[in-house]
Amino acid sequence: MPSDNDEVYESLIEGFRPKLRELIMVQQVLEHLHFIDNEQKERITKKVINEGDRAAAELLIDAVTRKPHSPGWFRAFVVALEEAGCGRAADYIQVKLPEPEVEAENDYFVKLVELMHPRLLGMQTKEVLVHCVSQKLLTQADGEIIDAATTNQGSRIGASELLRRIVRGRDGWFSTFLDVLRETNHQNLYYDLTGSSPGCHKQGSDLKLPSLKVETTRGEATTEESPAAAESCDCPQELIADVNKGASTEFKEPQPISLDPSQLDGTDSGTAAKSPEKADIVLRDYQTEVARPALEGKNIIICLPTGSGKTRVAVYITKKHLDNRRAEGQSGKVVVLVNKIPLVEQHYVAEFLPFLKRAYKVERVSGDSPLKISFTEIVKNNDVIICTAQILENYLERSNKGEDEGVDLSDLTLIVIDECHHTQKGGVYNHIMLRYLKQKHKNRRLKKEEKETLPLPQILGLTASPGVGGATILMKAEEHILRICANLDASKIMTRSLGEFKKEQRKKVLKIEDRKEDPFGDVIEKIMNAIHLHAELSPTCDLGSQNYEQWVVQTERKAATEEDQKVRVCAEHLRQYNEGLNLSNTIRMCDSFSFLNKFYEEEMKKKTTPDDEEKIQITNTERFLFNLFQENKEELRELATKPEYENDSLSKLRANILQEFSTRPSARGIIFTKTRRSAIALSQWIQENSKFADIGVKASHVIGGGDQSVVKPMTSAEQRDVLTKFHKGEINLLIATTVAEEGLDIPACNFVIRYGLVTNEIAMIQAKGRGRAEDSSYSLVEVKNSGVAEKEVVNEYRTTMMDKAIEKIRALEQEEFDKRIMEYQMQAIMENRVLAKKKKQKGMKNENPSDVKFSCRGCNEPACSGEDIEIIEGMHRVNLTPKFRELFIQRENTTLQERHLDYETNGYIACKKCGERWGSMMLYRGLECPCLHVKNFVVTLKGKNITKCTKWSELTVRFSAFDYADHASQVAQSSDDEDE
């Protein structure tokens, strides 16, 4: 029976929820809470990993206050907080509240540590840690975590963890921390925090710290300095002003990893942000020239080579824009848009913050850092906001729909668009600019009607290469670039020769020789031909080629539609062998063998149920394919160990790496490769080769974070960690997919190798641009069937054509330029209207769910009808009918567990008859929901098979919304029946 005090306890916890969010160390508290079930703990833990303590604290508090309560739950929560080192949090919910002056002073100290965070990272972490634990500033468990972080990731990461924990301590933590700094001979940090100096304070004397006095009449905080502080000859008045000026005393958790080069080499970015040399931006002549029209308020595109300081020019223009508006008595609002999450932090830390912080509020937002307040509020409260473009687009759409939490283009005065060559077709930059163009042309009409118009922001685009859009003649290249100018409403495209600042790269193309013998590839081709014969297939293209890949995909899709399981399964296996051939031509034969062996191990697992109670059918074709691999497995394994048969591409790459590292005093380079699998395999190959280790090669890989590939993606935190180590020189050879091609500024990088990878002229220019150091080199290593040498020649031709097209456009009379821009803009608006109309008509043609049938792609067994499917939050299609549950088995999915996806923690579902994967088992608000992936089914509409249906968006069916209350009540009812 619940205690009478439970409601009081719940009210206390709810009342102090904002404070608890700041003060709770979730992971440590969880270890001491035994009344929360393991499933809930797992969800909270994943929230900590993905979104941090504050977001996870919300879940933890919900779990603690959830009814029914177990006896003694509140006391258990208090004890857990105490044991976890969250004493202040425990005091609040026991109403042991500090005096207002004490609380204000504590908030001041938290803000002070936040501002001084970059300098404090330079402490001797292990030494400080020992004293903090002995002084009870930190618990023993805290000490172990910080010690592990210091040992594994370095002193600065450990220091960040230490600071994150001590600010959650009880009142008096700051004085104790100062004592620790003095005892460990960190006098400089001590003086920084106290506002004293070596000449004004003797160690051991009692120093009164600057404190806050709270004005109860106006609610404004003022600073009252003690005599000791006032007599200080080096008191950082500006710093104290910054502390008191903060709108909130909320402590922002220090980011353990930064892309700021000044931080990464051990210097202090906080100091850099305030130093005189960072206060004024000095541009080179060519930078001043390209910036001129923007300083006059015009919309322009700045096109300069990578490494020439485009971002610095954008910072300069931003500052002058804000200065001018302030001088006119108007406020300015600048949004800097980027297309990749790592660039948000890079632009914030290395460029915009250091130069603008003195006079303006600068903030950054990305999908990687969950918002503590809404984006709308961040826009209101700051002068410069750096964010990913999708965030701005989302909030523009909210405003368009009439929602309160939205942003309008008229709220902004300048938009800077980084890598603006992406402002075309269906990209998010173009969605934003289409809104701009529509309002611009609406304003023209309103002006004619003498009605009020809406103000629009100035636009500044930055790019190293607008490209030619696949053009083969100059006229089409010119048209492509003019369309980008039109999309950005640019009145000019500004470019300039770099003169003496131009960096010339040494370039070489390493061509390969065909293998004299390739017995490993011969065995794979023999297997593929045996499959062709079995399935009666006759491909007309070379095995291992891109054309063969396209042929086999089309063959599999056609066979699935025609319910020809023999051909479908054979095509699926042929695709894997084709990939195996490509791998043996790109990386090691042992990597190719491992890939094929793992595929067959996974296929065999599909044919067994977790408990082995039920038999899953194996068709004659599947048995043939399994036996075929087993018959050749040992021969492939043996051949994969013979280095004399390795491909020549690896030999060329090995020689190139050895040359770069043996001829440079400090080599640091990037190898770009096509796939995630090859990036990982090349990294392992280099790490396992003693020749590389002997000359100091320290390699690692960085790959994308998307979910499109079967290879596990990297999280943003993992990418950041690798890039940080590369900046610092802890890693000196980075193997990357195209994720690192655009924008990332790595000044010390002095060689770039593209390994069997050539796409278009933009990617070539971007990849070359990663080599920022003097005397940098750019190499291209050929890979069999890649055609990279020929493609590189084409890209060089396109680059020349692009430069000519830009010059032709710059030579146009302004009147002619404006006329063509207007035509392209009107065309873009009209095309957008036609597409919107078609989309609306398509939406009106929604098919009846009962007309849609789904059958297993693996065995053609009927699975369900569209009537059985419901949709959760407009995106997840689920089927909770009892009949459907009888048709599938559930398997553990280790990959999803490693990804920590909250909605897929329970593995995946597969056909009970043939083992074909159907989708995932997601946990939604406590309910297990089988979630269907349409690509795993053959879909029929009104009795006719749909040839291609790999995404739900391709199916014009409006499924019923998920009724959570109905399903939850059914589950509760069945549970009650079982209890009876």
N, C-alpha and C positions, 0 to 999 in steps of 0.2 A: 504493500500500500504506500502511495507517495506521501512524503513528509509535508507538513503544513508549510515548512520553510522553502520548499522547492521553487515556488513561484517567486519568492523574494530573491533567491539565489539566481534564478533565470533573469530577473529584472536587473540585478547587479551586473551580471555578465554582459547583457545586452547594452546597458547604459555605458559600460566602459569598453565596448567592442572596438571603437576607433583606437583607443590606447593599447588594447591588447594586440591589435594588428601590428602596431609598431614594435611591441616589446617581446612578443613570443618567438622563441627559437623552436620552430615546429617539430623538427626531427628529434631533438632532444626531449621535448615534452612528450611526444608520442611513446618513447621508450618506457616512460613511467606511468602511462595510462593503460590500465588493464580492463576497463569496462567498455572500451571501444573494440568492436570485432575486427578481425584481421583483414577482411575485405575492405572495410572502411579505411583502415590504416594504410592499406596499399594504395587506395585512391588518393589519400592525402599526401603520401610520400611522392607519388608521381606528380602531384600538383607542385610540390616543393621543387622537384627537379626541373619541371618545365617552366614554372612561372614565378618561383621564389617564395620566400616566407610569408609576405603579406597576403598574397592570393590564397596560399595554403592555410593561413591562419583562419580565414573565413570558413573554410571547410571544417577545420578542427573545432572551431567554436560551435558550428552547427551540430557537429557530432556530439559534443559534450552536452549541449542543451536539449538534444533530441529526447522526446519522451517515448516509452516510460523510462524513468530513472531507476538505476540500481541503488540500493541503500548505500549511503555515504559517498555518493558520486561527487558532491561539491568539495568535500574535504580531500578526496582523492585528487581532484583537479588542482587544488591549492598545493598539495604535497608535490605533485608532478611538476608544477611551475617552480617550486623551491628547489627541487632536486636537479632541475634542468638549468639552474642558474638564472631564472627569470623572476628574481625576487620582487622587482618593482611591479611586475604584472600581478603577482600574488598579493601584494599590498593593496593594490587598487580594488580588487574584487572582495577584499576583506575590509574595505572602507578605511584603510590606514593611509589616509590621504596626506600628502605633503602640504605645507603652507603655500599659498599662491606665489609668494616671493621665491620660495625654494624651488617650486615647480618651474617658474619662469627662468630662474637661474640655470636650472638643469637643462631646459630646452635651449638656452643660450649656449651652454657648453657643447651640447650635441651638434648645434649648427656650426660652432667653431671647429669642432673635429671634422665635420663634413668639408668645410672650406679648406682646412689644412691637410686634408686627406692625401693629396699627391706628395707633399713633403714628408708626411708621417710614414709613407710606404718605404722610406729609406732607412728605417730603424733596423737594428740588429734583432730580428724577430725572435730567434730562439732565446737570446739572453733576456729580452723584455718579457717573453712568455713565462719563463721560470719565476720571475718576480711577481708577475700578475697572478699566477696560480697560488703562490705562497701568501700573497696579500688578500686572497679570497676574492679578487676581482673577477676571476674566472674559475669555473669548476674543473675538476680533474678531467671530466669528459671533454669539456671545451679545449683543454690543453692538448689532449690527444689528437683531436681533429685539426687544430691549428698546427701542431707539430708535423702531422702527416702532410698537410697542405704545403708547409714550408719545405719539407724534405723532397716531396714529389714534384712540386710546381715552382719552387723558388721562394726566396725571402719576401718579395713584394706581395705575392699572392697570400702568403701566410700572414703578413702584416694586415692586409685588407680584411682577412677573416677575424683577426684579433680585434681590430677596431669595430667591426660589425657587431661583435659580442659585448665589448665592455660598455658601449653606450646604452645598453639595456639594463645596466646594473642599478642598484639602489643609490639613493642620494649619497653623495660623498665620493662616488667613483672617480670623479675628475681630479680631486685633490690627491687621491691615492695614486692615480695614473701619473700625475706630475712627479710624485715622490719616486715612482718606479723609474721615470725617465732620468731623474737626477742620479739615482743609485746606479743606473747602468751607463752613466757618462754620456747621455744624449742631451748635453747642455743646450745645443742649438735648437733642438725641437722644443725643449723646455722653455727657452726664451721666446720662441715663436708663439707658443700657446699662452704664455703669461703676459706678453707685451713688454717684457723687461729686456735688458741687455747685459752683457758681461760686465760692463763698467758700472752698472747701477744696482746690481743685486749680488750679494754674496751667498754662496751655497749654504743652506742651512737656516737662513733667516726666514721669518714668517712673512710671506708675500700675500697681500690681499689682492684678490683677482678682480678684474672688471666685472661688475654684476649688473643685472637689469632691475630697474625699479618700475613697477607696473602702475601706471596712472589709472585709477579706478574711475575718474570722471570722464576721460575721453577714450580710454582703452588703448592709448598709444604707449609704446615702450620707449623709455629714454635710458641713456647710459649714465651710470654714476661710477666714476673711477675713484679708487682708493688713493690716498696720498702716495703710496709706493708706486702705483701704476702711473700716477700723474707726473712723478719725478723722473720716470724712465726717459732716458735720452733717445730711445729707439722704439717707442711704442707704436705698433702698427695701426694708426688711427683709421686708415682706409679699410683694413681688414675688419676692425670692430664695427665700422660703419656698414660694411657689407653684411655682417652678421645681423645687426639690428634692422637693416633695410629689408631683410627677407620677409616675404609675405606670410610664410608659414614656418613654424619651427619643426615641422616634420622632418625627420632624418631620412634622407634618401640613401638606400643601401649602396655602399661603394661598389663600383663595377670592378671585379678582379682583373678583367682583361681589357686592354685599350689598344687602339690602333695608332695612338699618338706617338710619333717617332721620338719626341723629346722625352716622353715617359719611358719608352722602351729602351733607350740607351742609358737610363739611370738618372737623367736630369729631371727637373721638376716642372711639370706642365702648369701647375698653379702659378709658379713664379713667372713662367713664360707668358702666361695670360696677362700678367700685370706689368711686365718689363717694358721700359721705354721703347726698345726696338720693335716691340709688337704693337705699340700704340699707333704708329704711323705706317701706312703701307706705301712703299716706294716701288713704282712700276718701271719696267724697262720701256724703251722707246716704242717697240713694237706692241707692247701691251697697252700703253697709253693710246696709241693710234686706234687699235681695235675697240677700245672702250668708249671712245669719244661720242658716237651717236647715242649710246645708252645713257651717258651722262646728261644728254640733252632730253632724255625722257622717251626716246624712240625704242620700238621693239626691234631687236636685232638677233642674229645668230653669230656667235663668235666661233670661227673654225680655225683652230691652231693645232699643231702636232701634239701628240702625247708628250707630257713632261715639259711643256712650254709655259705652264703657269696659268691655264684657263681659270682654274678655281680661284686663284689669287686675284685675278681680274674681277671675278664675280663678287668676291668679298669687298673689293674696292668700290665697285658700282653699288653694292648693297649699302655700304657705309655712307657714300655720298647721297644716295637716295633718301636714306633716313635722316641724315643731317639737313638736307634741303627742306624736307617736309617739316622737320622740327623748327627750322628757322622761319618757316611760313606759318607757324602756329598750328600745324596739322599733324596728326599721328600717322605713322607709317606701319605697314604690316607686310613682311616679306616671308614667302614660303619657298624653300629650296627643295626641289623634287629630285629624287634619285630612283634608280630602277632595281637596286640590290641592297639588301639589308646591311652588309658590312660597310657600304659607302656612307650610310647615315652617321655612324660613329666616326669614321675617318674624317668626313667634312666638318663635323661638329668639333672634334678634339684638335685636329691639326690645322684647321683654317678659320672657320667662322668664330668660334669661341675666343681664341687668343686675341684677335684683332677687334672684336666688337664688345667684349664683356664689360669694358670700362664704362661704356655709354649706353648699352642696350641689353635687354634680356634675350638670351639665346637659349633655345630648347630643342631637343631632338626626340623624335617619335618613330618607332618602327614596329612591325608585327612581332619582332623578337623581344621587345620590352613592353610588357603589358601596361596600359595606361593606368596611372593612379587616379587621374581625373579624366574627364572626357576630352577628346580632341578639340571640341568647341571651346572649352574653358582654356585649354593650352593656347589656342589661337588668340583668345581675348587677353590673356595675361602676359604674352610675350611679344617681342618685336620681330624676332627672327625664329622661324620654325623649320627645322630640317627633318624631312620625313620621306617615307616611301610613297610613290605616287598613288598607290591603291588606297591608302588611308584618306588622302584628300578627296579622291573620287567617291569613296563611300560616304563621306560627310556632305559632299555636294549633292549626292543623290538623296540623302536624308532630307536636306533642305528642299529639294525639288518635290519631295513627297509631302512636304508640309510638316515634317517632324520638328519638335523643338530643338533637339540636339543636332543641329546641322550647321553647315558653313556655306556662305555665298561667295561667289567670285568678287562681288562688290565689297566684301569685308577685307580684301587684300589689295595692296598697292603695287607689289612687285612679285612676280613668280619667276624663279630661276629654274630652268629645266636642264639637268645634267644628262649627258649622252642623248641629246635631243634628236639624233637621227632615228630614234625609235618612235618619233611622232608621226606614225603612218599606219595605215590599215586598221586592224582592230586592237592596237595597243592601248594601254591605259592612259598614256600621255595624250593620245589622240582623242580619247573620250573626254578628257578634261578640256582640251582645246576646241572640240566641237561645241561644247557648252559656251565657250568664250565667243566663237565665231557666230553662233546663233544670236547671242545677246548683242554682239557688235552690229550685226545687220538689222536687228530689231531696233537698236538705238538710232540707226540712220533713218528708219521709218518714223520713229517717235519724234525725232528732231524736225523732220519735214512737217509733221503734224503739230509742231510747237508744243509737244508734251515733254514731261520730265524724263530724262534718260537715266539709266543705271551706270555708275562709274565702273570701269574695268581696269584691272591691274596692268602695269607694264610687263612685257614678256622679254626674258633674256634666255636664249638657248645656247648651250655649250656642246661642241662636238669636235672630235679630231678627224671625223670622216663621215660625211653625209652619204657616201656610197653612190652607186649608179643604179641600184634597183634592178640588176640583171640586164641593163641596157647593153646593146652591142654597137650602137652608133652614138655619136656625140649628141645629136638632137634629142634622143630619148634620155640620155644622161642628164642633159640640161632640164628636161621636163621633170624628171624625178626630183632633182634638187629644188626646182621652183615649187613643186608640190609640198615639199617639207617646209619651205619658206612660207607658203600660203597657210599650211596647217598651224604654223607658229605665229602667223600674222606679222612676219618679219618685214621691216621696210628695207633692210639691207642684210647681206651676208658679209661679215667682216673677216678678212684673212690678211696675213702679212708675212713676209720673209723674216726668219729669225736672225738672219745675218750672222754675226760672230757667235751667237748663242746656239746655233744649229749643231746638233750632234749627228755625226755620220756613223752608222753601224756597219761593221764588217759582216757581209752576208755570204753564206755558202750553202749549196744544195748537195747533199750526200746521196748519190745514186747507188743502188744495190745490184748485185749479181744474183741471178736465179740459182737456187740450190742445184748442185750437180746431182745429188741424191736426196730424196725426201721420202724415205720408207714409212715414216709416221703418217705423212699426208696420204701416201699411197694406200695405207690400210683404211683410213677414214673414207677415202673415195671408193674403195672396194665395197665397204659396208653400205655406202649411199647408193651405189649402183645395184646392190642386191635388193635394197628397199624399193628402188625404182621398178625393178623386175617384178617384185611381189605385188606392188600396187598398180602395175601396168601404167607407169608414168614415163613420159618421154620429154624431159626438159631440153630446151634448145640453147641454154646458156652455160657458161663455165661454172663448175662447182667452186664454191668459195667466193664468188663474185657478188656484187650488190644486186645485179640483175637476177641472179638465182634466188637471193633472199626475197626479192619482190615477187618472183614467180611462186615460191613455196608458200608465202603468206596468202596470196590470192587463191592458190589451190586448196589450202586448208579452209578458207572462208567459204569457198564454193561447195566443198564436200560437206561441211557442217550444215549448210542450207539445204543441200540435197539429201541429207541424212545418210551419207555414204561414210560409215564409220571406218571402214578399212582404209580409204584414201585419207580421211581426216587425221587419223592417228599416225599414219606413215608420214604425212606432211609435217606434222608436229615434231616428230623425231628427226626428220631431214633438216628442219630448221636448226635444231640443236647441233647436229653434225656440221652444218655449214658454219655455225658460230665457232665450233671446235677447230675447223680449218683456218678460219680467220685468226683465231687466237694463236695457233701454231706459226702463222706467218708474221704475227705482230710481237708476241712475247714468247715465253719458253714453251716447249712441248709439254713439260710437266704441268704447266698451268692449264693447257688445253685438256690434258688427260684428267686432271682433277675436276675440271668443269663438267666433262662428260660423265665421269664416274659419279659425281654428286647428283647429276640429273637422274641417272638410273636408280640410284639409292632412293631418291625422293619418289620416283614413279612406283617403285616396289612398295614403299610405305603406304601409298594410296590404296594398294590392294589388300591391306590388312586393317581391321578395326582395332581401336585402342585396347579392347578387352579380348580380342580374338574369338568372340562368341559368334560372330556372323562372318560368312564368307562373302567376299566381294568378287564378282565375276571377272575372269581374265579371258578375253577373246583370243581366238587363234592368231589374229594379227599381233596382238600385244605379246603373246607368248613367243611368236616368231622374232619380234624385235628384242625382247629381253634375252633370248637365247643367242641372237646374233651378236649382241654386245658382249655377252659372257664368253663366247667362242673367241673373240678377238681382244678381250680385255688384257690378258697377260702379255700379249705381243706389243700392244700399245704402251703398257706400263714399262716394259723393258726398253723399247725404242726411245721413250721419253727421257731416259737417263743417259743417252749417248750425245755428248756435246758436239761431236763432229757433224751432226745433222741439224744443228740449230740454224735459224734463219740469219741471213747476212745483215738485216736491219739492226738486230741486237748488237752484232759485232761493230757496226758503224757507230751506234749510239755509245757503246762502251768506250771506243777510241776517242770520241768527241768529248765525253765527260772527263776522261783521264787527261786529255789535252788541256781543257779549260782549267782544271784544278792544279795541274802541274806547271802551267805557264803564268798563272796569276798569283800575286801575293795574297789576295783575299777574294776567292771566287765565291759568287753567290748567283744561282741561276734557277730558271723554271723550265720544266719540260711539260709541254702541252700534249695531251693525247686524247683520243676520240671518246673512249668509254670509261665508265667508272671501274669496270673490271680490269681494264688494262692499266689504269692509274695505280690501283692497289697492287697488281702483280708486278709492275715495274718498280714500285717502291720496295716490295719484298725482295726482288732480285738484287737491287742495289745494296740493301741492308745485309743480305746474305753473302755478298761478294767481298772477300777480304782485300782485294786490290783497291776497291773504293775506300774502305776503312783506312788503309795504309796511308792514303794521301789526304785524309781528313774529311771525306764526304759524309755528311749527316743528312740523310734523306727522310722525307715524309710525304704524304699525299694529302690533297684537299679535293673533295668532290662535292657535287651539288646536294641540295637538301630536299629536292622534289621527290615525289613518290612514284614517278613514272617507271623507274627501272626496277628490275627484280633484285638488284644489288642494294643492300641496305644504305640509305642516304646518310650524310653527315648532318648533325644538328648545327644550328648557327653557332652555338657555344663551342662545338668541336672545331668548326671552321675558324672561328676567332682565335682559338688556342693555337692552332697550327700557324696561322698567319702572324700572330704575335711572336712566336718563337722564330719565325723566318725573319721578321723585322729585327729581332735582337741578335740574330746570328746563331742561335742555338740549333737551328736547322739552316743548312746552306744550299740545299737542293730540294726544290718543291716540284712534285709531280702532280699536275692538275688537269682537270677537265676544263671546259670553257668557262667555268664559274669564276676563274681568276683572270679572265682575259680583259674585262672592261673596268677601267676606273681605279683599280687598286694601286696605290702609290707606294712603291717599294724602292726608295732611292738607291740602295746599295746593290740592286740586282744588275749584274754586268754580263749575263748571257741568257739567251732564250733559245730553246730548241723546240721545234714543232715536230712531233714524232708521228708520221703517217697521218697528219691532220691538216687539211686545208678546206676551208669553207668559202667565204666570200672576201671581197677586198676590205670590208670594214673589219672583219675578224683578224685579217692579216695585219692591218695597221695597228689594231689594238694590241695584238700579241707582241708585235715588235716593240710597242711602246712600254711594255713591262720592263725592258732593259733600259733603265734610267741612268746608270752610272756612265762615267767617261769610258771610252774605248770598249763599249759593249758590242757583243756579237749576236747575230741572228742566224740560226742554222735550221735547215729543213732536212729531215731524214726520211727517205722513201721507204714505203712498206708495200709488199706485193699486193697487187689488185687495187691499191689506193689511188693511183694516178695523180699523186700529190705534186710531182714535178711539173706536169702539164698544167694543172690547176693553178699553181703558183705563177706561171708565166701569164696565164689569163688574168689573174688578180693584179699583177704588175701593170698590165695593159689597161685594166679598168681604173687603177689608181691614177695613171697618167690622164686617162679620159676624164676622170672626175675633176682633176686639177684644171684641165682645159675648160670644162663646163662651168666651173666656179668663176673662172676669169671672164668667160663670155657673159655670164649673168651680171657680174660686177661692172661690165662695160655697158650694160643696157642703160638707156635714158630712164630716169626715175619714173616718168609718166608711163613709159612702156612696161617697166617692171610692175608698177602698181596695177596697171590694167590686167596683166596676165595673172597676178596674184588674186585679184578680185574674181576673175573667171574661175580659177581653180577652187576658190573658197565657195563660190555659189554652187559649183559642181559637187563639192564635198557635202554641203548642206542638203542639196537635193537627193544625192545618193543615200544619205543618212535617213531622210524622210521615207524614201522608197523602202529601205530595209526595215524601218520601224513599222511601216504599213504591212509589209509581208509578214513580219513577226507577229503582228496583231492578228492578221488573218489566219496565220498558222495556229495561233492560240485558240482562235474561235473554232477551228476544225478538230477539236479534241475528240479522239475516238472513245467509244464506250469501253470501259475496262473489261467488260464481259467478252468483248470481241478479241481480246489479246490472250494468247496462250504461251506458256513457257515450258520448254522441254529440255532435258539435260543435254548439254553439248557433247558429252562423252558417250551416252548410250541411247539417246532419244526418248528416254522414259518421260512421260508427262509429269511435270512438277507442280504447276499451279496455274490459276487463271488470274487475270488482272484484278478481278473482284476480290481476291484474297489479299492483295497487297495494299498496305497503308504507307503513308509518307510522314516521316518525322522531321520537323523543323525545315520542311521544304527541300530536303536533300537525301535522307536515308530511306530507302524502300525496304520495308520489312514485311514478313509474313508470320503471324502468330497463330495461324489456324492449327488445330490439333492434327488434322489430316496431313499437313505439310511436315509437321514434326516427325511423323512416322517415316518420312522419305529420306532423311539425311542422318549422317553421323557427325559427331563433333570431335575435332582434333585440336591438340595444343599447337599453337603457332609461336615458336620461339622468337621469330623475327619481330612480330608485333609486340611481344613482351619487351624486347630490347628497345623498341621505339617508345615505349611508355605512352601509348595512345589510350586515353581513358575509355574511349568507346569501343575498343576492340580487345579488351584484356582477356576475353574468354576464348580466344583462338578462332578457328574457322570451321565452316560447315562444308560437308562433301556428300555427294550422292551415295546413298547406301548400296546401290546396285553396282556402280562402276568405280567409285572413288573420286570422280571428277569434282574439283572444288567448285562450290556454288557461291560462296561469299564468306562473311564473317559473322561471329556471334558477338553482338555488341551489348553492353550493359547500359541501359538508359533508365536513369532514376530508379535503380533497383530492380528493373525488369530485364530479363534476358530476351533479346530480340534478334532473331535470325535476319541478318541484313543481306539482301541479294545483290550480286554484281551482274549486271545484264550481259556483260561480255561472255559469261560462262554458260549462257543459255542459247538455244535456238528459239527465236521469237516468231510467232505466226500472228498475223492480223487478218481477221475474217477468213481464215483458212489458207492465207498465202504467206509463205516464208519471206521474212525480211532479210535481204542479202547481207546488209551491213548494219549492225546495231551493237556498237561497242560502248556507247554512253547512253545513260537514261535520257539525256536531252534530245537524242535523236528519235525518241519515241513520243509521238504526240498523243499521250494519254494522260488524263488528269486523275490520279489516284486519290482515294479518300484520305483525309487527314487522320493521323494517328490519334485514337481516343485513349489517352493514358488512364483516365479514371475508370473507364469500362474494363480495360485489361487488368489494371491493378486490383479492382474489386473481384474479378474472376480468380486471380491468383490467391487473394486473401481468402475467398470462399473455399477454394480447393484445399488450402492449408488448414482451415477450420475443420473441414470434413475429415482430413487425415488425423487431426488431433483427437476427434471424437472416436 
